[in-house]
């Protein structure tokens, strides 16, 4: 049995190569960009109005004194989406302009509509009246003031979020280069596992595969359910691994059959293959029997997760997910640092993944409660939880008020980096 830290070092070293592909940017949500994405235009593309109002040349107001006023002739109106005005601008001209309208050459400032006085009146608008000097560049969105041509929109090795897709569409980015989705093939194991709805007391519904399958949009992988391997399916499992070596699968994951029981054949079958990296059993709770193996000279790996629901879930979150992050080139996750609301005891030599409830106080402190029901078969406490606490080895007692590292269960903590 090795420590959790030792297992992480093995996982980090045993990388497999994932190729790139070009995809439509509008379909890139939760994909990892493998090269920088640059803006091909200035945005805004032209100087435009930030408010509804009237555009003037500020120089025309330089000689206007207090208690006097000057008439500016209204020469037209510009709406958002209208072609730029090419009309020659004369001194003391003004033009009505709507928010988003392109500012014509010759005008350099905008007076908001709320500040306008009309002549002769509001129903007969021929002029606007100005009685003071107006500064230039008021209420204008300048070309390139948001994005300059060639500016980075999203750096490589970052995950595309909804806000990035908005930027891609705004800036006309149609195609981007991303890492291909990792292909995971998943097998449940055991005569007790069933996909049927009505089950007797000696059977267990196949829930682990469905939990992991429904993470695939958040965790950058394609999921294929390989079905259920029975207690006497050693030879079938071996054939599945051989087939994996020649198909598009990158990772095989099993749930169950990794402990030390009579029918726990996953380790013995895996060890019949030539392996470059391997571990079996890690000092963690839940999930101690976990297995990892990298096939020698192949970009293929196998994870053997324990069968108990929380063991399988925790091992996927703290072994498979960090492995995926590493092979895709993502930065290591930053934990959410929380104040412990209650004391907790564990075995000193084990790392503990604890189901927790995160809350915030009125004064903005982030607190976390370690819930009752931490056993690996208990699902109720997992439903109540919204975060995992990672309690490292080397320490048995964690006291109320201590700071602990926490990780969200259903997505990367990448937004905290």
Secondary structure, 3 states (H helix, E strand, C coil): CECHHHHHHHHHHCCCCCCEEEEEHHHCCCCEECCCEECCCCECCCCEECCCEEEECHHHHCCCCCCCCEEEEEEEEECCCCCCCCCCCCCCEEEEECCCCECCCCCCEEEEHHHCEEEEECCEEEEEEECCCCCCCCCEECCCCCECCCCEEECCCCECCHHHHHHHHHCCCCEEEEECCEEEEEEEECCCEECCCCCCCCCEECCHHHHHHCCCCCCCEEEEEEEEECCCCHHHHHHHHHHHCCCCCCEEEEECCCCCCCCCCHHHHHCCCCEEEEEECECEECCCCCEEEEECCCCCEEEEECCCHHHHHHHHHHHHHHHHHHHHCCCCCCCEEEEECCCEECCCCCEEEEEEEEEECCCCCEEEEECCCCCCCCCHHHHHCCEEEEECCCCCEECCCCEEEEECCCCCCHHHC
